[in-house]
Amino acid sequence: MAMLALLTALTLASPMLGSSTAQLELEQTEQTELPAPPSLADLIRAQTTPEVLQGFDTVLLTQINAIFGSEFLPVANGGPVEPGIYVTVSPQQLLIFDTKVGDLQAGVVPPGPASRECQSGCKASLWSAFRTVWLRSLEEAQTFVLEVPTRVLFAVEASVPGKTLVELAYAAGETRPGAPPNFALLVNGSNAGLRARNFHVLPPGGIRVSPGDNALGLRVTLGAGESFTISAAHPRFAPNIEGTGWKALATELARVKKSHPNKGTIIIDVGDDATVGDVVMAMVAAQKHFPDAVLTNGLPVKWG
């Protein structure tokens, strides 16, 4: 997957389920009747003419409430919701638009063979499902001589493991024709309604930085029970900082900022224990001093 953009001093890339890797047809969800999604044509045209697509956030909110309830989204502030391909994830199932892609096991993608085309090692079922959507989008985009959608939105129930979000982001990013898309995680903004928090992912395999890059490679690794470890790729960042609680994380990151005032990117390593709700709380704790969030599940940033 190609790199998205240069985020401060780090060069970072942004950015299904079936019983068989050959399953290319997506299974319609058999649960609640879901709102009809906007057409791919409208999504594509909305990138240059937003007024052609009205009520997009209402469609999203209606689907979220039908699948697991918007009160179970992570609660946080965020930016406005902009149109894009949307993915809904509950502990039981995964959908792209209103189409069920497959079942999850406590929010985890079931075991299966990896796609040979996916550098991150994403499962073949995920690759097939996302690739199908992108190819349909490409056909529509060529009709209007426009670009395929540049954004993927994830509506994920807060208890779903963070590693599932990362896996889905890689699959969505690596299957898009051309450059990877931008990613946004939907959150419950309370009185502000449905909001979005942008994020990126590390390139497959991680990245290497050198002293000339002026990079810090700041990372917070999440553990169980709101525990965290702050580290960095730069060899002069020592010792690592450990703690528990989101207020404590915000306090420690404020101290790090004083020593590195020109840095604004933080890598959030989701690990095996953190939920999507934990990931969002880490984003909130970091947002004042390190607003650019990059997600990973154990991939390294190597120095030298």
C-alpha positions in Angstrom: 0.0 0.0 0.0 1.5 3.3 -1.0 2.2 6.0 1.6 -0.5 8.6 2.1 1.4 11.8 3.1 4.2 13.2 5.2 2.8 13.7 8.7 5.1 16.1 10.5 8.5 14.3 10.5 7.2 10.9 9.8 6.3 9.6 6.4 3.1 7.6 7.0 0.6 5.7 4.9 -3.1 6.0 5.4 -4.7 4.5 4.4 -14.1 -9.8 4.1 -15.7 -12.1 5.5 -17.1 -15.3 4.1 -16.7 -18.9 4.5 -14.6 -19.2 1.4 -11.9 -17.0 -0.2 -13.7 -17.4 -3.5 -16.8 -15.7 -2.2 -17.2 -12.5 -4.2 -20.9 -12.0 -3.9 -21.8 -10.1 -0.7 -24.6 -11.5 1.5 -27.5 -9.2 2.3 -28.0 -8.8 6.0 -30.9 -10.8 7.3 -31.5 -8.7 10.3 -33.3 -5.3 10.5 -34.2 -3.6 7.2 -31.5 -1.0 6.7 -31.8 2.4 4.9 -30.8 2.4 1.3 -27.3 3.7 0.8 -26.6 6.6 -1.6 -25.6 5.4 -5.0 -21.9 5.2 -5.8 -22.6 7.8 -8.5 -23.8 10.3 -5.9 -20.9 9.6 -3.6 -18.5 10.2 -6.4 -20.2 13.4 -7.6 -20.4 14.7 -4.0 -16.6 14.9 -3.8 -16.8 17.9 -6.2 -20.5 18.9 -5.8 -21.5 18.3 -2.1 -25.1 19.5 -2.6 -26.0 16.4 -4.7 -25.9 14.3 -1.6 -28.1 15.5 1.2 -28.8 13.7 4.5 -25.7 11.4 4.3 -25.2 11.5 8.1 -28.8 10.6 8.7 -28.4 7.4 6.6 -25.4 6.5 8.6 -27.1 7.2 11.9 -30.1 5.2 10.9 -28.0 2.2 10.0 -25.9 2.4 13.1 -29.0 2.5 15.3 -30.4 -0.6 13.4 -27.2 -2.6 13.8 -26.0 -1.8 17.4 -27.3 1.6 18.5 -25.4 4.9 18.3 -25.2 5.0 22.1 -22.6 2.2 21.8 -20.3 4.2 19.5 -17.2 5.6 21.2 -18.1 8.9 22.8 -15.8 11.8 21.8 -15.6 15.1 20.0 -14.8 15.1 16.3 -15.1 16.8 13.0 -18.0 16.9 10.5 -19.0 13.7 8.7 -18.1 13.8 5.0 -19.4 11.3 2.4 -17.5 8.2 1.6 -17.7 4.4 1.5 -18.9 3.3 4.9 -18.3 0.2 7.0 -20.4 -0.8 10.0 -18.9 -3.2 12.6 -20.6 -4.8 15.6 -19.3 -7.6 17.7 -21.4 -10.0 15.6 -21.1 -8.8 12.0 -19.5 -6.6 9.4 -21.2 -4.6 6.6 -20.1 -2.5 3.7 -22.9 0.0 3.0 -26.1 -2.0 3.8 -24.7 -5.3 2.7 -23.5 -7.9 5.2 -20.1 -9.2 4.4 -19.9 -11.8 7.1 -20.0 -12.7 10.8 -17.5 -11.7 13.4 -16.5 -13.6 16.5 -16.7 -11.2 19.5 -15.7 -8.5 17.1 -12.8 -10.4 15.6 -12.4 -11.4 11.9 -12.6 -15.3 11.8 -9.4 -17.1 10.9 -8.8 -17.6 7.2 -6.1 -17.6 4.5 -4.3 -14.3 3.8 -4.5 -12.7 0.4 -1.4 -12.9 -1.6 -2.0 -9.4 -2.9 -2.3 -7.8 0.5 1.0 -6.6 1.8 -0.3 -6.3 5.4 -1.4 -9.9 5.4 -5.1 -9.1 5.4 -7.5 -12.1 4.9 -8.5 -13.0 1.4 -12.2 -12.7 2.3 -11.6 -9.0 3.3 -9.6 -8.3 0.2 -12.3 -9.7 -2.1 -15.1 -7.8 -0.5 -13.4 -4.4 -0.5 -11.9 -4.9 -3.9 -15.4 -5.6 -5.3 -16.7 -2.4 -3.9 -13.7 -0.4 -5.2 -14.0 -1.8 -8.7 -17.7 -1.0 -8.9 -16.7 2.5 -7.8 -14.1 2.8 -10.5 -16.7 1.9 -13.1 -18.9 4.7 -11.9 -16.1 7.2 -11.6 -15.0 6.6 -15.2 -18.6 7.5 -16.3 -18.3 10.9 -14.7 -14.5 11.3 -15.4 -14.0 11.7 -11.6 -11.9 10.0 -8.9 -13.2 7.0 -7.0 -14.3 7.9 -3.4 -11.3 9.1 -1.4 -12.7 8.4 2.1 -13.7 5.3 4.1 -15.8 5.8 7.2 -15.9 3.2 10.0 -18.8 3.0 12.4 -17.5 0.5 15.0 -19.2 -0.5 18.3 -16.9 0.6 21.1 -16.3 -2.9 22.5 -14.9 -4.2 19.2 -11.1 -4.9 19.5 -8.9 -2.2 18.1 -7.0 -4.7 16.0 -10.1 -5.4 14.0 -10.3 -1.7 13.0 -6.7 -1.7 11.9 -7.1 -4.9 9.9 -10.1 -3.5 8.1 -8.3 -0.2 7.4 -5.5 -2.1 5.7 -7.8 -4.1 3.6 -9.8 -1.0 2.5 -6.6 0.9 1.8 -4.7 -1.8 -0.1 -7.6 -2.6 -2.4 -8.4 0.9 -3.6 -7.2 1.6 -7.1 -4.5 4.3 -7.0 -3.6 6.0 -3.7 -5.0 4.7 -0.4 -8.1 6.5 0.9 -8.5 8.8 3.9 -9.9 7.1 7.0 -12.4 8.3 9.6 -13.8 6.7 12.7 -17.3 7.7 13.6 -18.0 8.7 17.2 -20.9 9.8 19.3 -20.5 13.5 19.8 -23.4 13.7 22.3 -25.2 17.0 21.6 -23.1 17.5 18.5 -24.5 14.3 17.0 -22.5 12.0 14.7 -18.9 13.1 14.3 -15.7 11.8 12.7 -12.1 11.4 13.9 -9.6 11.1 11.1 -6.7 8.6 11.3 -4.0 7.0 9.3 -2.2 3.6 9.5 1.5 2.8 9.3 2.7 1.3 5.9 2.6 -2.5 5.7 5.8 -3.8 7.3 6.3 -0.5 9.2 8.8 2.2 8.2 12.4 3.2 8.8 13.5 6.7 9.7 17.0 8.2 9.8 18.5 11.1 11.8 18.1 13.4 8.8 14.3 12.9 8.9 14.1 14.8 12.2 11.6 12.2 13.3 10.6 11.2 16.9 8.4 8.2 16.1 6.4 8.7 19.3 4.2 5.7 20.2 1.7 4.8 22.8 1.1 1.1 23.2 -2.3 0.3 24.8 -2.8 -2.6 27.2 -5.6 -3.9 29.3 -7.4 -1.8 31.8 -6.4 1.6 30.4 -2.7 0.8 30.8 -0.3 2.4 28.4 3.4 2.6 27.5 4.9 5.6 25.8 8.0 5.0 23.7 9.7 6.5 20.7 11.9 5.3 17.8 14.5 8.1 18.5 17.3 6.5 20.6 17.5 9.6 22.8 13.9 9.1 24.1 14.4 7.1 27.3 13.2 5.7 29.5 9.8 4.5 28.4 6.9 5.9 30.4 4.3 3.5 31.8 0.9 4.4 33.4 -2.8 3.7 33.7 -5.7 5.9 32.9 -6.5 8.4 30.1 -5.9 11.5 32.3 -2.5 10.1 33.2 -1.8 9.6 29.5 -2.8 13.2 28.7 -0.5 14.4 31.5 2.5 12.4 30.3 2.0 13.4 26.7 2.0 17.1 27.7 5.4 16.6 29.3 6.7 14.9 26.2 5.4 17.8 24.1 7.5 20.3 26.2 10.7 18.4 25.2 9.5 18.0 21.5 7.4 21.1 20.7 7.6 20.7 17.0 6.1 17.2 16.9 2.4 16.5 16.3 2.1 12.9 15.3 1.5 10.0 17.6 1.4 6.3 16.7 -1.3 4.3 18.7 -0.3 0.7 18.9 -3.6 -1.1 19.6 -2.2 -4.5 20.7 -4.5 -7.4 21.5 -6.3 -6.0 24.6 -7.5 -2.5 23.6 -11.0 -1.9 22.3 -12.0 0.7 19.7 -13.3 2.7 22.7 -9.8 2.6 24.2 -8.3 3.8 20.9 -10.6 6.8 20.8 -9.8 7.7 24.4 -6.1 7.6 23.5 -6.8 9.9 20.6 -8.7 12.3 22.9 -5.9 12.2 25.5 -3.3 13.0 22.8 -5.4 15.5 20.7 -4.2 18.7 22.3 -0.5 18.1 21.7 -0.3 15.3 19.1 -3.5 15.6 17.0 -2.3 13.4 14.1 -3.2 9.8 15.0 -1.6 6.8 13.2 -2.8 3.4 14.1 -0.9 0.1 14.0 -0.9 -3.3 15.6 2.7 -4.0 16.4 4.4 -2.7 13.2 7.8 -1.1 13.9 9.3 2.3 13.2 12.9 1.5 12.9 15.7 4.0 13.5 18.8 4.4 11.3 
